[in-house]
């Protein structure tokens, strides 16, 4: 990019994992107050990409995403229970990108972005009820909770989708027969999620 078109406007999608897993410790994250501490190859590659962009491009914005709600919802299986987690829908993420490009106020900025926050256990129970989807945990990750996600609103003024509207739409899009079958298959996992740790 530097050689072909160094004056291009570049938006880079990074991820909350660059801040590192904090296990049981509650952490409030801001771009200025929190040190990045990547713990896996994916997160290390994100940091290296961020550094390259900052050193070589003039017009860029780096967006550090929370868990993005997609069709497969990969990271849902990795959340630590009983923590407030940041989420965003693909629709809201697209609106942010379009809004940034239209604003032309995106040079050399880094933003933490979030659509809504939800308790992870409550989120998983609602997902099961609305779609039947649920999975056993592979890891229990908790990166922290964004404390400065509203700064992007100074540039892009959006009405974000909240948890209730997300689940309402999810239920509407889900085939009833498929939902019932998945609920039967995932019921053991749901009982584990439903049982709150004491």
C-alpha positions in Angstrom: 0.0 0.0 0.0 2.8 2.4 0.9 4.4 1.9 -2.5 1.2 1.8 -4.6 -1.0 4.4 -3.0 0.3 5.9 0.4 -2.4 8.5 0.4 -5.3 6.0 0.4 -7.9 6.0 3.2 -7.4 2.7 5.0 -9.7 1.2 7.7 -8.2 -1.7 9.6 -10.3 -4.2 11.6 -8.5 -5.2 14.7 -9.9 -7.2 17.7 -10.3 -6.9 21.5 -8.0 -9.9 21.9 -5.0 -7.7 21.5 -5.5 -6.6 25.1 -5.0 -10.1 26.4 -7.0 -12.5 28.5 -7.5 -11.3 32.1 -9.0 -14.5 33.5 -11.1 -13.6 36.5 -9.9 -10.0 36.8 -12.4 -7.3 35.9 -10.9 -4.9 33.5 -12.1 -1.6 31.9 -10.4 -1.0 28.5 -9.6 2.3 26.9 -7.3 2.9 23.9 -5.1 5.3 25.9 -5.1 3.6 29.3 -4.7 -0.1 28.5 -1.5 -1.8 27.3 -1.9 -4.3 24.5 -0.9 -7.8 25.6 -1.6 -10.3 22.8 -1.4 -14.0 23.9 -1.8 -15.9 20.7 -0.5 -15.7 17.1 -3.7 -14.2 15.8 -3.6 -11.3 18.3 0.2 -10.8 17.7 -0.4 -10.5 14.0 -3.1 -7.9 14.6 -0.7 -5.8 16.7 2.0 -6.1 14.1 -0.4 -5.0 11.4 -1.5 -2.0 13.5 2.1 -0.9 14.0 2.9 -1.2 10.3 -0.2 0.9 9.4 0.7 3.6 11.9 4.2 3.8 10.7 3.6 3.7 6.9 0.2 5.2 6.2 -1.1 8.8 6.5 -4.9 8.3 6.4 -6.0 5.4 8.5 -8.4 4.4 11.2 -8.0 1.3 13.3 -11.2 -0.3 14.7 -10.8 -2.7 17.6 -13.9 -4.8 17.5 -15.6 -6.7 20.3 -17.3 -10.0 19.6 -19.0 -9.7 16.2 -22.3 -11.5 15.9 -22.1 -13.5 12.7 -23.8 -16.6 11.3 -21.3 -19.0 12.9 -20.6 -16.9 16.1 -17.2 -18.5 16.6 -16.2 -16.6 19.7 -19.4 -17.3 21.6 -17.9 -20.7 22.5 -14.9 -19.0 24.1 -16.5 -16.4 26.5 -16.0 -16.6 30.2 -19.3 -16.8 32.0 -20.7 -14.1 34.3 -18.8 -11.2 32.7 -20.2 -8.2 30.9 -19.1 -8.7 27.3 -19.1 -6.2 24.4 -21.0 -7.3 21.2 -21.7 -5.8 17.9 -23.8 -6.9 14.9 -22.4 -7.1 11.4 -25.0 -4.5 10.3 -23.9 -2.0 12.9 -20.2 -2.6 12.1 -20.9 -1.9 8.4 -22.7 1.3 9.4 -19.7 2.5 11.4 -17.3 1.9 8.5 -19.6 3.8 6.1 -20.0 6.6 8.6 -16.3 6.9 9.0 -15.7 7.1 5.3 -18.4 9.7 4.9 -17.2 11.8 7.8 -13.6 12.1 6.4 -12.5 12.5 10.0 -10.6 9.3 10.3 -7.0 10.1 10.0 -4.6 8.4 12.5 -7.3 7.3 15.0 -7.9 4.2 17.0 -11.4 3.3 18.3 -12.8 0.7 20.5 -16.3 0.0 19.2 -19.3 -1.8 20.7 -22.9 -2.2 19.8 -24.2 -3.3 23.2 -23.0 -5.0 26.4 -24.5 -8.1 27.9 -23.8 -10.6 30.7 -22.3 -13.6 28.9 -24.4 -16.2 30.7 -27.6 -14.4 30.0 -26.6 -13.9 26.4 -25.9 -17.6 25.9 -29.2 -18.6 27.5 -31.1 -16.2 25.2 -29.3 -17.5 22.2 -30.3 -21.0 23.0 -33.9 -20.0 23.5 -34.1 -18.1 20.3 -32.1 -20.3 17.9 -31.1 -23.5 19.7 -27.5 -22.8 19.1 -25.0 -23.5 21.9 -21.7 -25.2 22.3 -19.4 -26.5 25.0 -16.5 -24.3 25.8 -13.1 -24.8 24.4 -11.5 -21.9 26.3 -12.8 -19.3 28.8 -11.7 -16.0 27.6 -12.3 -12.6 29.1 -10.5 -9.7 27.5 -12.2 -6.9 29.5 -15.0 -4.4 28.9 -14.7 -1.3 26.7 -14.9 1.9 28.7 -14.5 4.3 25.8 -16.7 2.7 23.1 -18.8 5.8 22.9 -16.0 8.0 21.5 -16.8 6.7 18.0 -20.2 8.4 18.4 -18.5 11.8 18.1 -17.8 10.9 14.5 -20.6 8.4 13.6 -23.9 9.0 15.2 -25.7 5.7 15.1 -28.6 4.0 16.8 -27.1 0.6 17.7 -29.0 -2.6 17.8 -29.5 -3.7 21.4 -29.6 -7.3 22.8 -33.4 -7.5 22.8 -33.7 -6.5 19.1 -30.9 -8.8 18.1 -32.6 -11.8 19.7 -35.9 -10.9 18.3 -34.5 -10.8 14.8 -32.5 -14.0 15.4 -35.7 -15.8 16.5 -37.5 -14.5 13.4 -34.8 -15.7 11.1 -34.4 -19.1 12.7 -36.3 -22.1 11.2 -38.7 -23.4 14.0 -38.0 -27.1 13.2 -34.2 -26.5 13.1 -34.4 -24.5 16.4 -36.3 -27.4 18.1 -33.8 -30.0 16.9 -30.8 -27.9 18.0 -32.5 -27.4 21.4 -32.7 -31.1 21.9 -29.1 -31.7 20.9 -27.7 -28.8 22.9 -29.9 -29.3 26.0 -27.1 -30.8 28.1 -24.9 -27.8 27.4 -27.8 -25.5 28.2 -28.2 -27.1 31.7 -24.6 -26.4 32.3 -24.9 -22.8 31.2 -28.2 -22.4 33.2 -26.6 -23.5 36.4 -25.0 -20.3 37.8 -21.7 -20.7 39.7 -21.9 -20.1 43.4 
